[in-house]
Amino acid sequence: MLNTCPKRNSCGAVAPWWTDDNMPENVGVRVEVKMYYPYLGNCKHGTAGQSVVRCSEKRKDLVFL
């Protein structure tokens, strides 16, 4: 998941979701993050919640539930 506001029509989506919340650091820990999408110049136009869990010690090994 992106951790900075993307441009519209990037990453294969008209309004790609992103978050500035921290991802879990420990294996097996599930956290709820707030996601946003950019629209009309506002990086945090739309919001939604997403559960994220770390599956292994690998830096980017996360699963979104």
Residue pairs with C-beta under 8 A, 6 or more apart in sequence:
1 17
1 18
1 19
1 33
1 35
1 50
1 52
1 62
1 64
2 11
2 16
2 17
2 18
2 19
3 18
3 19
3 20
4 18
4 20
5 18
5 36
5 38
5 43
5 44
6 16
6 18
6 38
7 38
8 14
8 15
8 38
8 39
10 16
15 37
15 38
15 39
15 45
15 46
16 37
16 38
17 35
17 36
17 37
17 48
17 50
18 35
18 36
18 37
18 38
18 43
19 33
19 34
19 35
19 36
19 50
20 36
21 31
21 33
21 34
22 31
22 33
23 31
23 33
23 52
23 54
23 62
24 30
24 31
24 52
24 53
24 54
24 62
25 54
26 54
27 54
27 55
27 56
27 57
28 53
28 54
29 53
29 54
30 51
30 52
30 53
30 65
31 51
31 52
31 53
32 49
32 50
32 51
32 52
33 49
33 50
33 51
33 52
34 47
34 48
34 49
34 50
35 47
35 48
35 49
35 50
36 43
36 44
36 45
36 46
36 47
37 45
37 46
38 44
38 45
39 45
39 46
50 64
50 65
51 64
51 65
52 62
52 63
52 64
52 65
53 62
53 63
53 65
54 61
54 62
55 61
55 62
55 63
